[in-house]
Amino acid sequence: MNKVLILNLQTKKSFDDVGGKKAIEKMGVSVAGLYDYSTDKLTLHEEENINSLIEELLSSSLIVGINLKRFSYRVLSAFSENDFNKFASLDILEYLKKKLSFKPTYEGLFNGTLGIKKILRNETYIPRLFKQGKIDEIRAYCEDNIYDLKKLYDFGRKKSHIFYSDNSGQRWKISVNW
């Protein structure tokens, strides 16, 4: 089985809503997106059908994402007894933090590698949209994140490196093996 998935997850609640980062499991899922390389399809899941997302994750050979282990898997743990940390995963931020002497920013990876001016919304942005009933906006945001993450992952896979731009505008080449 060679089923590589890209995961992006947006929550219903902010850290403030649930009492801080120690309660990530209480944040809920507004929209979660999965891109499946084996079918070349993106699916979006809301909390009401989170079980189908979890079934897809269970059938994967690799899950790719950003901040999977410290965030996405903790959110999903509220919906499943599975230990997602045992799944074959490429958490891009964790991978790069181990290679570098610092934790790269989300924005720096996308700008450096793809020239995309990606803005990481503050942690209240999506929950605010959810409270306003703007699910279509959250779905579009999640879909954009998935496709941008796919471009970053594909770039690194094909070229065995990516780039990082820091706040001063300096661009760094980082070798990757994924």
C-alpha positions as CSV (number, residue, x, y, z in Angstrom):
1,M,0.0,0.0,0.0
2,N,1.3,3.4,-0.9
3,K,-1.3,5.9,0.2
4,V,0.3,9.2,1.0
5,L,-2.1,11.8,2.4
6,I,-1.7,15.5,3.1
7,L,-3.7,16.7,6.2
8,N,-4.8,20.2,7.2
9,L,-7.2,20.8,10.0
10,Q,-9.1,23.8,11.2
11,T,-10.8,24.0,14.6
12,K,-14.1,25.3,15.9
13,K,-12.6,26.9,19.0
14,S,-9.5,28.9,19.9
15,F,-7.0,28.2,22.7
16,D,-8.7,30.9,24.7
17,D,-12.1,29.2,24.2
18,V,-10.8,25.9,25.7
19,G,-8.5,27.2,28.4
20,G,-5.2,27.1,26.7
21,K,-2.8,24.8,24.8
22,K,-3.2,22.0,27.4
23,A,-6.8,21.5,26.2
24,I,-6.2,21.2,22.4
25,E,-8.4,18.1,22.5
26,K,-11.4,20.3,23.2
27,M,-11.0,22.6,20.2
28,G,-13.2,20.5,17.8
29,V,-13.0,20.3,14.0
30,S,-14.6,22.9,11.8
31,V,-13.1,21.6,8.5
32,A,-10.3,19.0,7.9
33,G,-8.9,18.5,4.5
34,L,-7.1,15.4,3.0
35,Y,-5.3,15.2,-0.3
36,D,-4.8,11.6,-1.4
37,Y,-1.9,11.1,-3.9
38,S,-3.3,7.6,-4.8
39,T,-6.5,9.1,-6.2
40,D,-5.3,12.7,-6.9
41,K,-8.3,14.0,-4.9
42,L,-8.9,16.4,-2.1
43,T,-11.8,15.7,0.3
44,L,-13.0,18.1,3.0
45,H,-14.6,16.8,6.2
46,E,-16.5,18.6,8.9
47,E,-16.8,17.3,12.4
48,E,-20.1,15.5,11.6
49,N,-18.2,13.1,9.3
50,I,-14.9,13.0,11.1
51,N,-15.0,9.2,11.2
52,S,-14.5,9.0,7.4
53,L,-11.4,11.2,7.7
54,I,-10.1,9.0,10.5
55,E,-10.7,5.9,8.3
56,E,-8.7,7.5,5.5
57,L,-5.8,8.2,8.0
58,L,-5.9,4.6,9.2
59,S,-5.5,3.3,5.6
60,S,-2.5,5.6,4.8
61,S,1.1,4.7,4.4
62,L,2.2,8.3,5.2
63,I,0.5,11.4,6.5
64,V,2.1,14.7,5.6
65,G,1.4,18.0,7.4
66,I,2.6,20.9,9.4
67,N,2.4,20.7,13.2
68,L,0.7,17.3,13.0
69,K,1.9,15.9,16.2
70,R,1.7,18.9,18.5
71,F,-1.7,20.1,17.1
72,S,-3.7,18.1,14.5
73,Y,-3.3,14.7,16.1
74,R,-4.2,16.1,19.5
75,V,-7.4,17.6,18.1
76,L,-8.3,14.3,16.4
77,S,-7.6,12.3,19.6
78,A,-10.9,13.5,20.9
79,F,-12.6,11.5,18.2
80,S,-10.6,8.3,18.2
81,E,-8.9,5.8,20.5
82,N,-6.0,5.5,17.9
83,D,-2.6,6.9,18.8
84,F,-2.0,9.0,15.7
85,N,1.6,9.6,16.8
86,K,2.3,6.0,15.9
87,F,1.2,6.5,12.3
88,A,3.9,7.0,9.7
89,S,4.0,10.8,9.5
90,L,6.0,13.6,8.1
91,D,5.5,16.6,10.2
92,I,7.4,19.2,8.2
93,L,8.0,21.7,11.0
94,E,9.2,18.9,13.3
95,Y,11.4,17.5,10.5
96,L,13.0,20.9,9.8
97,K,13.4,21.8,13.5
98,K,15.5,18.7,13.9
99,K,17.7,19.7,11.0
100,L,18.1,23.3,11.9
101,S,19.1,25.2,15.0
102,F,15.8,27.0,15.0
103,K,12.1,26.4,14.3
104,P,11.3,27.8,10.9
105,T,8.1,29.8,10.4
106,Y,5.3,28.7,8.2
107,E,5.5,31.9,6.2
108,G,9.2,31.6,5.7
109,L,8.9,28.1,4.2
110,F,6.2,29.0,1.7
111,N,7.7,32.3,0.7
112,G,11.2,30.9,0.5
113,T,10.4,27.8,-1.5
114,L,7.4,28.8,-3.6
115,G,7.3,32.6,-3.5
116,I,3.9,32.4,-1.9
117,K,3.1,35.2,0.6
118,K,1.3,32.8,2.9
119,I,-0.1,34.4,6.0
120,L,-0.6,32.1,9.0
121,R,-3.8,33.5,10.5
122,N,-3.9,34.0,14.2
123,E,-5.5,31.3,16.2
124,T,-8.8,33.1,16.6
125,Y,-9.4,33.7,12.9
126,I,-11.0,30.4,12.0
127,P,-13.0,29.9,15.2
128,R,-14.4,33.4,14.6
129,L,-15.5,32.4,11.1
130,F,-17.0,29.2,12.5
131,K,-19.0,31.1,15.1
132,Q,-20.2,33.4,12.3
133,G,-21.3,30.3,10.3
134,K,-18.9,31.0,7.4
135,I,-18.1,27.4,6.7
136,D,-17.5,28.0,3.0
137,E,-14.7,30.5,3.8
138,I,-13.1,27.9,6.2
139,R,-13.4,25.2,3.5
140,A,-11.7,27.5,0.9
141,Y,-9.0,28.4,3.4
142,C,-8.4,24.7,4.3
143,E,-8.3,23.8,0.6
144,D,-5.8,26.5,-0.2
145,N,-3.6,25.3,2.7
146,I,-3.7,21.7,1.4
147,Y,-2.7,22.6,-2.2
148,D,0.1,24.9,-0.9
149,L,1.4,22.2,1.4
150,K,1.2,19.7,-1.5
151,K,3.3,22.1,-3.6
152,L,5.9,22.5,-0.8
153,Y,6.1,18.7,-0.2
154,D,6.3,18.0,-4.0
155,F,9.1,20.5,-4.4
156,G,11.1,18.9,-1.7
157,R,10.4,15.4,-2.9
158,K,11.5,16.2,-6.5
159,K,14.5,18.5,-5.8
160,S,15.7,17.0,-2.4
161,H,15.7,20.5,-0.9
162,I,13.4,23.4,-0.1
163,F,14.1,27.1,0.8
164,Y,13.5,29.2,3.8
165,S,13.3,33.0,3.8
166,D,13.9,34.7,7.2
167,N,12.5,38.0,8.3
168,S,15.5,39.9,7.0
169,G,14.9,38.5,3.5
170,Q,17.8,36.0,3.5
171,R,17.0,32.8,1.7
172,W,18.4,29.5,3.0
173,K,18.6,26.2,1.1
174,I,17.7,23.2,3.2
175,S,18.3,19.7,2.0
176,V,15.4,17.3,2.7
177,N,14.9,13.5,2.3
178,W,11.2,12.9,1.9
